[in-house]
């Protein structure tokens, strides 16, 4: 897991539509909540994605954006986004390029750790949480990021 204050590694990955997105390109639009998850359609990942969907307007309202990353392919991401009406990009990382760069590869290279990063527009990791099974820790992390942005603008 990357530490707060470290430079976030750039990546270039396709989303479910085949559009290629990079960290540098995303950060041009503002700070980013970048979350890594093990797999589409698993109970924990579905719960997490639907929670983010439900507060997506709040995320955008404070100038943040959100992107998910997992090793599934575009077809899986497309079905997952469609079935759960997810309004944010899901990036395909079957080679685990970004997953490894962000140090969230699973034990012995199996799977993906559940991690969420808050990356400032300057490309520096502002905060992060690693909690494989405790989805509520990710929920609390995102709520805190929203709250801090709201308070900073008042």
C-alpha positions in Angstrom: 0.0 0.0 0.0 1.3 3.4 -0.9 1.9 5.9 2.0 0.3 9.3 2.3 2.6 11.9 0.8 4.0 9.6 -1.8 3.7 10.2 -5.5 0.9 8.2 -7.1 2.1 6.1 -10.0 0.8 7.0 -13.4 -1.1 4.4 -15.3 -2.8 4.0 -18.7 -5.7 1.6 -18.7 -8.9 1.0 -20.8 -12.3 1.5 -19.3 -15.4 -0.6 -20.1 -16.0 1.3 -23.3 -12.4 0.8 -24.6 -11.5 4.5 -23.9 -8.0 4.8 -22.5 -7.6 6.7 -19.3 -4.5 7.8 -17.5 -3.9 9.1 -14.0 -2.4 12.2 -15.4 -5.5 12.8 -17.6 -7.9 12.1 -14.8 -6.1 14.5 -12.5 -6.4 17.3 -15.0 -10.1 17.4 -14.0 -9.4 17.4 -10.2 -8.6 15.2 -7.3 -9.4 11.5 -7.5 -10.8 8.8 -5.4 -9.1 5.7 -6.9 -10.4 2.4 -5.6 -9.2 -1.1 -6.2 -11.5 -4.0 -5.9 -11.2 -7.8 -6.4 -13.9 -8.6 -8.9 -17.2 -7.6 -10.5 -20.4 -9.1 -9.2 -18.9 -10.4 -5.9 -21.1 -9.5 -2.9 -18.5 -7.1 -1.2 -17.5 -5.5 -4.5 -21.2 -5.0 -5.5 -22.0 -3.5 -2.1 -19.0 -1.1 -2.4 -19.8 0.0 -6.0 -23.5 0.5 -5.2 -22.6 2.6 -2.2 -20.3 4.8 -4.3 -23.1 5.0 -7.0 -25.5 6.2 -4.3 -23.3 9.1 -3.2 -21.8 9.8 -6.6 -23.5 13.2 -6.8 -22.1 14.2 -3.4 -18.6 13.2 -4.6 -18.9 15.3 -7.7 -20.4 18.2 -5.8 -17.2 18.7 -3.8 -15.0 18.5 -6.9 -13.9 14.9 -6.6 -14.1 12.2 -9.1 -14.0 8.4 -8.6 -12.6 5.5 -10.7 -12.6 1.8 -9.9 -9.9 -0.6 -11.0 -10.0 -4.4 -11.1 -8.5 -7.2 -13.3 -11.7 -8.0 -15.1 -12.2 -7.3 -18.8 -14.3 -4.7 -20.5 -17.2 -7.1 -21.1 -17.4 -7.9 -17.4 -17.2 -4.2 -16.4 -19.9 -3.3 -19.0 -22.3 -5.9 -17.5 -21.4 -4.8 -13.9 -21.9 -1.1 -14.7 -25.2 -1.8 -16.6 -26.7 -4.1 -14.0 -26.0 -1.7 -11.2 -26.3 1.7 -13.0 -22.7 2.7 -12.1 -22.1 6.3 -13.3 -18.2 6.2 -12.9 -15.5 4.5 -15.0 -14.2 1.0 -14.2 -10.8 0.4 -15.5 -9.6 -3.0 -16.8 -6.2 -4.1 -15.4 -5.9 -7.8 -16.3 -2.1 -7.6 -16.3 -2.3 -6.0 -12.9 -0.1 -3.1 -13.9 -1.7 -0.5 -11.8 -2.7 -3.0 -9.1 1.0 -3.9 -8.6 2.2 -0.2 -8.9 -0.2 0.7 -6.1 0.9 -2.3 -4.0 -2.5 -3.9 -3.8 -1.8 -7.2 -5.5 -3.1 -10.1 -3.4 -1.0 -12.5 -1.3 1.4 -14.5 -3.5 0.0 -12.7 -6.6 -3.6 -14.1 -6.2 -6.5 -11.7 -6.3 -6.5 -8.0 -5.5 -6.6 -6.2 -2.1 -9.5 -3.8 -1.5 -7.9 -0.3 -1.2 -9.1 3.2 -1.7 -6.8 6.2 -2.4 -7.5 9.9 -2.3 -5.1 11.5 -4.8 -4.7 15.2 -5.0 -4.6 17.1 -8.3 -0.8 17.3 -7.8 -0.6 13.5 -8.1 0.3 13.0 -4.4 -1.5 10.4 -2.3 -3.4 12.5 0.4 -4.8 9.5 2.2 -5.5 5.8 1.8 -7.3 2.9 3.4 -6.8 -0.9 3.0 -9.5 -3.1 4.3 -10.1 -6.3 2.4 -13.4 -7.4 4.0 -14.6 -4.3 5.9 -16.5 -2.3 3.2 -17.6 0.2 5.8 -14.1 1.4 6.3 -14.1 2.4 2.6 -17.5 4.0 3.0 -16.2 6.0 6.0 -13.1 7.0 4.1 -15.0 8.4 1.2 -17.5 10.2 3.5 -14.5 11.8 5.3 -13.0 12.9 1.9 -16.4 14.5 1.0 -16.7 16.2 4.4 -13.2 17.6 4.3 -13.8 19.1 0.8 -17.1 20.6 2.0 -15.5 22.2 5.0 -12.6 23.5 3.0 -15.0 25.3 0.7 -17.0 27.0 3.4 
